[in-house]
Every structure is written in structure tokens, then in C-alpha cells.
Amino acid sequence: MNIRTYKSVGPAIRSINNGTPTVLFSGDCLSLINEIPDNSIDLTVTSPNYCMGKEYEDSTSIEDFVEAHELLLPEIVRITRDGGSICWQVGYHVKEKRVYPLDYLVFSVLDALDEVVLRNRIVWTFGHGLHSTTRFSGRHETVLWFTKGVGDYYFNLDSVRVPQKYPGKRHYKGPKRGE
């Protein structure tokens, strides 16, 4: 078992002993991230606050969302090792019947950093949530998958591959179409 601990963070660390090298940090992310060494994290997966006024949020401003990400994301890139991944899951910020796709905002911050490359924009759907009466209900969110560096990174398509609908099909147009 390879669980990394950072002693200077102290009691803010809880580790999960499930056979995977994992560290969970509990606390203010900007304070904690300053304790993490450069190029030391393989994977960051998160779903940050959408600034919609939930009980656990301090802000309802889209400007605050952008400002927080402009502070946080360069630090996430700093601690991510070369070939490591950053998966940022966001939905929409909705205020006064205006919808703001947060993945656009996150992308614009990360795209300005030369060290990372967008690999996929993954959309997942779900059937729960409140119904909107003034637009289609938001039943999806987006995961932006970035890697640090343009070279080697780990990706195993076979572990998540959906079987092909027409195995063996080689041509989609021309005289052999459908074969």
C-alpha cells in the first residue's frame, strides 16, 4: 500500500485503506494546497461549488467563481505531476433565469496555462433534480479532463469501452458503405 502523507498538514488528512494509494484532504483547499509539493499528485478529481447560494457556499457571484478558479487552478497544475490528470466536474450557475455553463469558465482558466492539455469534455446525464418551468431542465453536467504535459499520460480505453454496435464494420461511406 502506497499512501502518501504530508506531515505539515497534520490532522487534515484522512486516508482510505482500500488498496489504492489515496489521500483525502479535509479543510480549506487553498490553505491545504500550499502544503503539497510540486509535481506530486497523479490525479485530482473534484466538483467545486457553483456559487448558487447553497448552505455550504459563501458566494452567489459568478465573478467569485472565476476569481476562486484563477487562484486555485494554477496551484492544482503546480502540484500535478507530468502525465497526471485533472478532472473538473461542473454544471451550470443559474441566477435570475440566466444560465452560465461553468465548464466554459473553467476551460478558459486552464487553457491559459501552457502546462495542461484538454483531453476530453465528458458529459454525464442524470434523471433527478428540480424541474425548470422556463427552460429545459439541466439534467447533465460536464467533466473536463486535462493532463499535465503533452506527452505521456495514462489512459486505458479498454477498461471503459462500450461495445461497438456493429462489430467488424469498416466503411461508413462510399461504395462499401455499411460493410
N, CA and C of each residue as an Amber inpcrd file, in Angstrom:
protein
   537
   0.8410000  -1.1820000   0.0000000   0.0000000   0.0000000   0.0000000
   0.8790000   1.2350000   0.0000000   0.6280000   2.1340000  -0.9250000
   1.4350000   3.3330000  -1.0560000   0.5660000   4.5640000  -0.7990000
   0.4200000   4.9350000   0.4630000  -0.3540000   6.1190000   0.8060000
   0.6060000   7.2200000   1.1920000   0.5020000   8.3300000   0.5100000
   1.3640000   9.4640000   0.8030000   0.7360000  10.3050000   1.9040000
   1.5570000  10.7780000   2.8010000   1.0700000  11.7110000   3.8040000
   1.9880000  12.9180000   3.8310000   1.4290000  14.0300000   4.1590000
   2.1810000  15.2720000   4.2550000   2.0760000  15.7460000   5.6930000
   3.1450000  15.5520000   6.4560000   3.1270000  15.7890000   7.8920000
   2.7500000  17.2140000   8.2590000   3.1280000  18.1950000   7.4450000
   2.8600000  19.5780000   7.8160000   1.3680000  19.9000000   7.8000000
   0.5750000  19.0890000   7.1020000  -0.8610000  19.3220000   7.0690000
  -1.5190000  18.7800000   8.3330000  -0.8900000  17.7970000   8.9720000
  -1.3540000  17.2990000  10.2680000  -2.6870000  16.5910000  10.2120000
  -3.6110000  16.9440000  11.1020000  -4.8530000  16.1930000  11.2500000
  -5.8310000  16.3640000  10.0990000  -5.4960000  17.1900000   9.1150000
  -6.4100000  17.4080000   8.0000000  -6.4350000  16.2390000   7.0290000
  -5.6020000  15.2350000   7.2280000  -5.5180000  14.1160000   6.2820000
  -6.2620000  12.9040000   6.8260000  -7.0670000  12.3030000   5.9500000
  -7.6640000  11.0020000   6.2150000  -7.3290000  10.1350000   5.0190000
  -6.9040000   8.9240000   5.2320000  -6.6100000   8.0640000   4.0990000
  -7.6070000   6.9140000   4.0420000  -7.8690000   6.4620000   2.8390000
  -8.7800000   5.3450000   2.6230000  -7.9280000   4.1210000   2.3670000
  -8.1300000   3.0860000   3.1320000  -7.3390000   1.8750000   3.0040000
  -8.1220000   0.8590000   2.1850000  -8.1400000   1.0410000   0.8770000
  -8.8720000   0.1240000   0.0000000  -7.9810000  -0.4690000  -1.0860000
  -6.6780000  -0.4030000  -0.8770000  -5.7740000  -0.9660000  -1.8630000
  -5.3120000   0.0280000  -2.9090000  -5.8390000   1.2450000  -2.8940000
  -5.4470000   2.2740000  -3.8380000  -4.6760000   3.3480000  -3.0960000
  -3.5660000   3.8120000  -3.6450000  -2.8490000   4.8960000  -2.9690000
  -3.6750000   6.1810000  -3.0170000  -4.2980000   6.5200000  -1.9130000
  -5.2440000   7.6240000  -1.8730000  -4.9990000   8.4880000  -0.6580000
  -5.1510000   9.7830000  -0.8280000  -5.1160000  10.7070000   0.2960000
  -6.2810000  11.6610000   0.1320000  -7.0650000  11.8130000   1.1850000
  -8.1400000  12.7920000   1.1960000  -7.7410000  13.9170000   2.1250000
  -7.9230000  15.1390000   1.6610000  -7.6410000  16.3030000   2.4780000
  -8.9690000  16.9160000   2.9000000  -9.0830000  17.2490000   4.1550000
 -10.2880000  17.8670000   4.6690000  -9.9150000  19.2410000   5.2060000
 -10.4540000  20.2810000   4.6180000 -10.1510000  21.6290000   5.0560000
 -10.2230000  22.5930000   3.9000000  -9.7940000  23.8240000   4.1290000
  -9.7810000  24.8410000   3.0940000  -8.7540000  24.4620000   2.0340000
  -9.2070000  24.3170000   0.7940000  -8.3160000  23.7990000  -0.2480000
  -7.1480000  24.7430000  -0.5260000  -7.3480000  26.0430000  -0.4740000
  -6.2350000  26.9510000  -0.7560000  -5.1660000  26.8850000   0.3270000
  -5.5820000  26.6670000   1.5760000  -4.5900000  26.5070000   2.6450000
  -3.8530000  25.1830000   2.5190000  -4.6020000  24.1270000   2.2440000
  -4.0060000  22.8010000   2.1530000  -3.0770000  22.6550000   0.9520000
  -3.4710000  23.2220000  -0.1710000  -2.7010000  23.0050000  -1.3950000
  -1.3010000  23.6120000  -1.2960000  -1.1570000  24.6520000  -0.4960000
   0.1690000  25.2510000  -0.3210000   1.1440000  24.3110000   0.3740000
   0.6340000  23.2900000   1.0730000   1.4630000  22.3190000   1.7730000
   1.8960000  21.1550000   0.8800000   1.3190000  21.0550000  -0.2990000
   1.5910000  19.9190000  -1.1710000   2.7660000  20.2520000  -2.0880000
   3.7420000  19.3510000  -2.1810000   4.9160000  19.6070000  -3.0230000
   4.5750000  19.6780000  -4.5100000   5.3960000  20.3890000  -5.2520000
   5.2590000  20.4680000  -6.7120000   5.3370000  19.0640000  -7.3160000
   4.5970000  18.8630000  -8.4070000   4.6960000  17.6390000  -9.2220000
   4.5460000  16.3610000  -8.3960000   3.5910000  16.3250000  -7.4830000
   3.4750000  15.1680000  -6.5940000   2.1350000  14.4370000  -6.6810000
   1.1750000  14.9510000  -7.4070000  -0.1630000  14.3710000  -7.4350000
  -0.4280000  13.7480000  -8.8090000  -0.9300000  12.5070000  -8.7970000
  -1.2510000  11.8100000 -10.0460000  -2.6000000  12.2320000 -10.6200000
  -3.5730000  12.4610000  -9.7350000  -4.9390000  12.7070000 -10.1920000
  -5.6660000  13.6010000  -9.2070000  -6.3160000  14.6350000  -9.7270000
  -7.2330000  15.4560000  -8.9400000  -8.6020000  15.3280000  -9.5720000
  -9.5930000  14.9710000  -8.7630000 -10.9790000  14.8930000  -9.2070000
 -11.7930000  15.7230000  -8.2300000 -12.5710000  16.6670000  -8.7400000
 -13.3670000  17.4900000  -7.8440000 -14.6050000  18.0180000  -8.5400000
 -15.5420000  18.4430000  -7.7250000 -16.7290000  19.1490000  -8.1760000
 -16.8690000  20.3650000  -7.2700000 -16.3610000  21.5180000  -7.7110000
 -16.3680000  22.6920000  -6.8510000 -17.7620000  23.3020000  -6.7050000
 -17.8900000  24.2190000  -5.7700000 -19.1460000  24.9460000  -5.5810000
 -19.5090000  25.7300000  -6.8370000 -20.8030000  25.8730000  -7.0800000
 -21.2930000  26.5880000  -8.2630000 -21.7010000  28.0280000  -7.9430000
 -21.4990000  28.4630000  -6.6900000 -21.8350000  29.8250000  -6.2620000
 -23.3160000  30.1310000  -6.4820000 -24.1540000  29.1980000  -6.0530000
 -25.5980000  29.3650000  -6.2410000 -26.3310000  29.6260000  -4.9300000
 -25.6020000  29.8480000  -3.8410000 -26.2460000  30.1560000  -2.5740000
 -26.5980000  28.9400000  -1.7330000 -25.9710000  27.7980000  -1.9940000
 -26.1980000  26.6160000  -1.1610000 -25.6680000  26.8840000   0.2450000
 -26.1200000  26.1160000   1.2180000 -25.7400000  26.3570000   2.6210000
 -24.2350000  26.2530000   2.8540000 -23.5150000  25.5280000   2.0230000
 -22.0720000  25.3610000   2.1890000 -21.2600000  26.3570000   1.3450000
 -21.9270000  27.2890000   0.6740000 -21.2480000  28.2650000  -0.1770000
 -21.2590000  29.6430000   0.4720000 -20.1880000  30.3820000   0.2510000
 -20.0860000  31.7400000   0.7750000 -20.5010000  32.7930000  -0.2420000
 -20.6350000  32.4190000  -1.4970000 -20.8610000  33.4130000  -2.5470000
 -21.9570000  32.9620000  -3.4990000 -22.5940000  33.9390000  -4.1310000
 -23.5510000  33.6520000  -5.1960000 -23.1400000  34.3370000  -6.4930000
 -21.9040000  34.7600000  -6.5760000 -21.4300000  35.5600000  -7.7050000
 -20.6140000  34.7140000  -8.6780000 -20.9170000  34.8420000  -9.9530000
 -20.1330000  34.1640000 -10.9760000 -18.7180000  34.7390000 -11.0130000
 -18.5920000  36.0140000 -10.6910000 -17.2740000  36.6370000 -10.6320000
 -16.4110000  36.0020000  -9.5360000 -17.0360000  35.6710000  -8.3940000
 -16.3100000  34.9920000  -7.3190000 -15.8790000  33.5910000  -7.7470000
 -16.7330000  32.9060000  -8.5120000 -16.3890000  31.5790000  -9.0340000
 -15.1310000  31.6740000  -9.8930000 -15.1090000  32.6320000 -10.8110000
 -13.9610000  32.7990000 -11.7030000 -12.7240000  33.1820000 -10.8950000
 -12.8590000  34.1190000  -9.9710000 -11.7140000  34.5550000  -9.1660000
 -11.1240000  33.4000000  -8.3630000 -11.9830000  32.5910000  -7.7610000
 -11.5030000  31.4370000  -6.9910000 -10.7470000  30.4630000  -7.8830000
 -11.2370000  30.2390000  -9.0870000 -10.5750000  29.3150000 -10.0040000
  -9.2690000  29.8810000 -10.5540000  -9.2120000  31.1790000 -10.7230000
  -7.9520000  31.7930000 -11.1590000  -6.8730000  31.6630000 -10.0900000
  -7.2620000  31.5630000  -8.8230000  -6.3030000  31.3230000  -7.7410000
  -5.9680000  29.8440000  -7.6010000  -6.9820000  28.9980000  -7.6690000
  -6.8270000  27.5790000  -7.3700000  -6.2150000  26.7650000  -8.5040000
  -6.6760000  26.9560000  -9.7140000  -6.2550000  26.0670000 -10.8040000
  -4.7570000  26.1210000 -11.1070000  -4.0990000  27.2750000 -11.0790000
  -2.6380000  27.2280000 -11.2670000  -1.9370000  26.4190000 -10.1730000
  -2.4740000  26.4260000  -8.9640000  -1.9010000  25.6230000  -7.8830000
  -2.1490000  24.1370000  -8.1110000  -3.3100000  23.7870000  -8.6230000
  -3.6050000  22.3870000  -8.9610000  -2.6140000  21.9160000 -10.0320000
  -2.3680000  22.7440000 -11.0330000  -1.4060000  22.3900000 -12.0750000
  -0.0110000  22.2470000 -11.4720000   0.3620000  23.1310000 -10.5610000
   1.6940000  23.0760000  -9.9310000   1.9220000  21.7510000  -9.2190000
   0.9330000  21.2460000  -8.5150000   1.1150000  20.0100000  -7.7380000
   0.9300000  18.7510000  -8.5720000   0.3580000  18.8720000  -9.7720000
   0.1260000  17.7130000 -10.6340000   1.4390000  17.3140000 -11.3020000
   1.7470000  16.0210000 -11.2390000   2.9800000  15.5290000 -11.8530000
   2.8130000  15.5040000 -13.3700000   3.9210000  15.5000000 -14.0940000
   3.8650000  15.3670000 -15.5480000   3.1820000  14.0470000 -15.8930000
   2.2210000  14.0990000 -16.7840000   1.4430000  12.9170000 -17.1380000
   0.2390000  12.7100000 -16.2350000   0.1070000  13.5190000 -15.1930000
  -1.0290000  13.4110000 -14.2780000  -2.2800000  14.0450000 -14.8690000
  -3.4110000  13.7530000 -14.2500000  -4.6990000  14.2120000 -14.7630000
  -5.4180000  15.1110000 -13.7740000  -6.2010000  16.0220000 -14.3290000
  -7.0750000  16.9090000 -13.5650000  -8.4690000  16.7460000 -14.1470000
  -9.4090000  16.2960000 -13.3260000 -10.7940000  16.1170000 -13.7660000
 -11.6730000  17.0700000 -12.9620000 -12.2650000  18.0310000 -13.6480000
 -13.0150000  19.1040000 -13.0010000 -14.4680000  18.9890000 -13.4310000
 -15.3520000  18.6090000 -12.5150000 -16.7540000  18.3530000 -12.8310000
 -17.6020000  19.5390000 -12.4030000 -18.2790000  20.1410000 -13.3690000
 -19.1320000  21.2950000 -13.1010000 -20.4090000  21.2250000 -13.9210000
 -21.3680000  22.0210000 -13.5160000 -22.6350000  22.1180000 -14.2280000
 -22.8750000  23.5500000 -14.6420000 -24.0010000  24.0610000 -14.2030000
 -24.3930000  25.4140000 -14.5630000 -24.5490000  26.2770000 -13.3190000
 -24.2150000  27.5280000 -13.4600000 -24.5650000  28.5380000 -12.4650000
 -25.8260000  29.1910000 -13.0020000 -26.8750000  29.2360000 -12.1930000
 -28.1290000  29.8340000 -12.6280000 -28.4760000  30.9690000 -11.6730000
 -28.7010000  32.1420000 -12.2410000 -29.0980000  33.2900000 -11.4250000
 -30.0130000  34.1780000 -12.2570000 -31.1460000  34.5100000 -11.6670000
 -32.1340000  35.3720000 -12.3290000 -32.4780000  34.8630000 -13.7260000
 -32.7040000  33.5410000 -13.8050000 -33.1080000  32.8540000 -15.0360000
 -32.0520000  32.8920000 -16.1370000 -30.8090000  33.2710000 -15.7990000
 -29.6930000  33.2000000 -16.7410000 -28.8590000  31.9850000 -16.4010000
 -28.4390000  31.2730000 -17.4210000 -27.6520000  30.0560000 -17.2530000
 -26.2280000  30.3250000 -17.7270000 -25.2460000  29.9860000 -16.8670000
 -23.8360000  30.1490000 -17.1970000 -23.1800000  28.7720000 -17.1720000
 -22.7080000  28.2550000 -18.3170000 -22.0300000  26.9550000 -18.3310000
 -20.6430000  27.0870000 -17.6950000 -20.4870000  26.5200000 -16.5140000
 -19.2590000  26.6900000 -15.7530000 -18.0560000  26.0130000 -16.3950000
 -18.2790000  24.9850000 -17.2030000 -17.1330000  24.3470000 -17.8590000
 -16.4490000  25.3110000 -18.8230000 -17.1730000  26.2240000 -19.4240000
 -16.5450000  27.2310000 -20.2860000 -15.5870000  28.0990000 -19.4840000
 -16.0190000  28.4720000 -18.2830000 -15.2060000  29.3440000 -17.4370000
 -13.9620000  28.6130000 -16.9350000 -14.1430000  27.3700000 -16.5030000
 -13.0040000  26.5760000 -16.0440000 -12.0400000  26.3370000 -17.2020000
 -12.5780000  26.0000000 -18.3690000 -11.7240000  25.7910000 -19.5340000
 -10.8940000  27.0340000 -19.8400000 -11.5030000  28.2090000 -19.7810000
 -10.7640000  29.4230000 -20.1360000  -9.6060000  29.6670000 -19.1730000
  -9.7700000  29.3210000 -17.8960000  -8.6740000  29.4820000 -16.9390000
  -7.5710000  28.4640000 -17.2290000  -7.9370000  27.1930000 -17.3950000
  -6.9210000  26.1630000 -17.6360000  -6.2850000  26.2810000 -19.0160000
  -7.0290000  26.7240000 -19.9920000  -6.4810000  26.8590000 -21.3400000
  -5.3850000  27.9250000 -21.3920000  -5.4120000  28.8710000 -20.4740000
  -4.3910000  29.9150000 -20.4220000  -3.0740000  29.4070000 -19.8210000
  -3.0930000  28.2010000 -19.2530000  -1.8980000  27.6160000 -18.6460000
  -1.2740000  26.6430000 -19.6420000  -0.0470000  26.9250000 -20.0790000
   0.6060000  26.1300000 -21.1170000   0.8840000  24.6930000 -20.7130000
   0.9420000  24.4160000 -19.4110000   1.3550000  23.0830000 -18.9540000
   0.2880000  22.0140000 -19.1260000  -0.9840000  22.3990000 -19.3440000
  -2.0510000  21.4000000 -19.3980000  -2.7350000  21.3760000 -20.7520000
  -3.2880000  20.1930000 -21.0630000  -3.9520000  19.9580000 -22.3390000
  -5.3160000  19.3330000 -22.0550000  -6.3580000  19.8590000 -22.6840000
  -7.6780000  19.2570000 -22.5710000  -7.7070000  17.9700000 -23.3760000
  -8.0790000  16.8620000 -22.7390000  -8.1630000  15.5610000 -23.4240000
  -9.6000000  15.2170000 -23.7930000 -10.5310000  15.5280000 -22.9140000
 -11.9380000  15.2280000 -23.1840000 -12.8360000  16.1710000 -22.4030000
 -14.0030000  16.3570000 -22.9600000 -15.1070000  17.0370000 -22.2910000
 -16.1870000  15.9670000 -22.1680000 -16.3130000  15.4240000 -20.9680000
 -17.1640000  14.2650000 -20.7300000 -18.4880000  14.7390000 -20.1510000
 -19.5820000  14.3890000 -20.8010000 -20.9070000  14.7980000 -20.3440000
 -21.5950000  13.5950000 -19.7340000 -22.0840000  13.7650000 -18.5080000
 -22.8650000  12.6950000 -17.8860000 -24.2580000  13.2180000 -17.5860000
 -25.2210000  12.3400000 -17.7150000 -26.6150000  12.7340000 -17.5180000
 -27.1810000  12.0340000 -16.2930000 -28.2300000  12.6260000 -15.7580000
 -28.9060000  12.0610000 -14.5950000 -30.3820000  12.4310000 -14.6700000
 -31.2020000  11.6910000 -13.9810000 -32.6430000  11.8840000 -14.0730000
 -33.2720000  12.5790000 -12.8910000 -32.4830000  13.0250000 -11.9360000
 -33.0590000  13.6560000 -10.7450000 -32.8680000  15.1650000 -10.7740000
 -33.4570000  15.8450000  -9.8260000 -33.3310000  17.2930000  -9.7230000
 -34.6780000  17.9680000  -9.9020000 -34.6940000  19.2450000  -9.6190000
 -35.9280000  20.0100000  -9.7490000 -36.2390000  20.2770000 -11.2140000
 -37.5280000  20.4240000 -11.5100000 -37.9540000  20.7230000 -12.8740000
 -37.9530000  22.2340000 -13.0830000 -37.4280000  22.6590000 -14.2100000
 -37.4730000  24.0660000 -14.5760000 -38.7720000  24.3350000 -15.3090000
 -39.3010000  25.5310000 -15.1410000 -40.5300000  25.8930000 -15.8460000
 -40.2850000  26.9070000 -16.9440000 -39.0420000  27.4260000 -17.0320000
 -38.7530000  28.4710000 -18.0110000 -37.7080000  28.0490000 -19.0450000
 -37.2080000  26.8140000 -18.9630000 -36.2170000  26.2860000 -19.9030000
 -36.1900000  24.7750000 -19.7230000 -35.4300000  24.0690000 -20.5740000
 -35.2430000  22.6470000 -20.3630000 -34.4900000  22.4510000 -19.0550000
 -34.8720000  21.4370000 -18.3020000 -34.2230000  21.1630000 -17.0230000
 -32.7960000  20.6880000 -17.2580000 -31.9010000  21.1550000 -16.4010000
 -30.4910000  20.7600000 -16.5100000 -30.2950000  19.3530000 -15.9680000
 -30.2250000  18.3910000 -16.8290000 -30.0730000  17.0010000 -16.4330000
 -28.7200000  16.4380000 -16.8460000 -27.7300000  17.3150000 -16.9400000
 -26.3800000  16.8590000 -17.2620000 -25.3540000  17.8050000 -16.6440000
 -24.1700000  17.2900000 -16.4850000 -23.0280000  18.0860000 -16.0500000
 -21.8180000  17.6300000 -16.8580000 -20.7450000  18.3790000 -16.7620000
 -19.5760000  18.1380000 -17.6010000 -18.3340000  17.9130000 -16.7470000
 -17.5410000  16.9430000 -17.1470000 -16.2220000  16.7340000 -16.5480000
 -15.2000000  17.1410000 -17.6020000 -14.3520000  18.1060000 -17.2520000
 -13.2410000  18.4780000 -18.1160000 -12.0350000  17.6660000 -17.6750000
 -11.4750000  16.8780000 -18.5970000 -10.2990000  16.0550000 -18.2830000
  -9.0800000  16.6710000 -18.9540000  -8.1830000  17.1800000 -18.1240000
  -6.9250000  17.7480000 -18.5770000  -5.7860000  16.8440000 -18.1360000
  -4.6990000  16.8490000 -18.8950000  -3.4720000  16.2080000 -18.4420000
  -2.3700000  17.2520000 -18.4310000  -1.4000000  17.0200000 -17.5480000
  -0.2610000  17.9280000 -17.4900000   0.8050000  17.4160000 -18.4450000
   1.1920000  18.2650000 -19.3840000   2.1620000  17.8780000 -20.3990000
   1.4650000  17.3250000 -21.6210000   2.1230000  17.4160000 -22.7330000
   1.5320000  16.9360000 -23.9830000   1.9460000  15.5070000 -24.2910000
   2.8940000  14.9620000 -23.5290000   3.4350000  13.6360000 -23.8090000
   2.6760000  12.5170000 -23.1410000   3.4060000  11.7140000 -22.4020000
   2.8500000  10.5020000 -21.8060000   1.8500000  10.7980000 -20.7070000
   0.7340000  10.0930000 -20.7550000  -0.2510000  10.0830000 -19.6890000
  -0.9580000   8.7420000 -19.7800000  -1.5850000   8.3280000 -18.6900000
  -2.2090000   7.0130000 -18.6430000  -3.6550000   7.1150000 -19.0880000
  -4.0390000   6.2420000 -20.0130000  -5.4300000   6.1230000 -20.4430000
  -5.6650000   4.7000000 -20.8930000  -6.6380000   4.0260000 -20.2970000
  -6.9530000   2.6500000 -20.6290000  -8.3750000   2.5960000 -21.1750000
  -8.5110000   2.7460000 -22.4740000  -9.8210000   2.7350000 -23.1070000
 -10.5520000   1.4170000 -22.8750000  -9.8250000   0.3090000 -22.8600000
 -10.4760000  -0.9900000 -22.7180000 -11.2370000  -1.1250000 -21.3960000
 -10.8020000  -0.4260000 -20.3600000 -11.4890000  -0.5500000 -19.0710000
 -12.8340000   0.1650000 -19.0460000 -13.0830000   1.0500000 -20.0040000
 -14.3540000   1.7830000 -20.0310000 -15.0560000   1.6980000 -21.3910000
 -14.5230000   0.9000000 -22.2770000 -15.0460000   0.8260000 -23.6450000
 -16.4840000   0.2920000 -23.6770000 -17.3210000   0.9450000 -24.4630000
 -18.6720000   0.4670000 -24.7390000 -18.5740000  -0.4010000 -25.9840000
 -19.1220000  -1.6280000 -25.9490000 -19.0100000  -2.4980000 -27.1200000
 -19.5680000  -1.8220000 -28.3770000 -18.8970000  -2.0520000 -29.4940000
 -19.3020000  -1.4840000 -30.7670000 -20.6620000  -2.0330000 -31.1720000
 -21.5310000  -1.1730000 -31.7020000 -22.8690000  -1.5930000 -32.1020000
 -22.8230000  -2.5490000 -33.2940000 -21.9180000  -2.3050000 -34.2360000
 -21.7750000  -3.1550000 -35.4170000 -20.3250000  -3.6240000 -35.5100000
 -19.9470000  -4.6540000 -34.7660000 -18.5490000  -5.1270000 -34.8060000
 -18.1420000  -5.5140000 -36.2180000 -16.9400000  -5.1630000 -36.5780000
 -16.4260000  -5.5080000 -37.8980000 -16.7400000  -4.5080000 -38.9880000
 -17.6100000  -3.5320000 -38.7140000 -17.9350000  -2.5260000 -39.7230000
 -16.6900000  -1.6900000 -40.0170000 -16.3660000  -1.5410000 -41.3130000
 -15.1520000  -0.8370000 -41.7040000 -15.4270000   0.4270000 -42.5380000
 -16.5970000   0.5080000 -43.1660000 -16.8570000   1.6110000 -44.0950000
 -18.1700000   2.3020000 -43.7250000 -18.1390000   3.6190000 -43.6730000
 -19.3550000   4.3580000 -43.3550000 -19.8490000   5.1950000 -44.5400000
 -19.0630000   5.2350000 -45.6330000 -19.4920000   5.9440000 -46.8320000
 -18.8410000   5.2870000 -48.0510000 -19.2800000   5.7220000 -49.2200000
 -18.7380000   5.2060000 -50.4740000 -19.4030000   3.9150000 -50.9010000
 -18.8230000   3.2350000 -51.9150000 -19.4720000   2.0310000 -52.4650000
 -19.5070000   0.8550000 -51.4870000 -18.6450000   0.8560000 -50.4760000
 -18.6380000  -0.2490000 -49.4780000 -19.3640000   0.1580000 -48.2090000
 -20.1670000   1.2260000 -48.2710000 -20.8590000   1.7290000 -47.0980000
 -21.6330000   0.6190000 -46.3900000 -21.4600000   0.5550000 -45.0770000
 -22.1640000  -0.4390000 -44.2780000 -21.4480000  -1.7670000 -44.1360000
 -20.4190000  -1.9910000 -44.9560000 -19.7000000  -3.2690000 -44.8610000
 -18.7900000  -3.2530000 -43.6500000
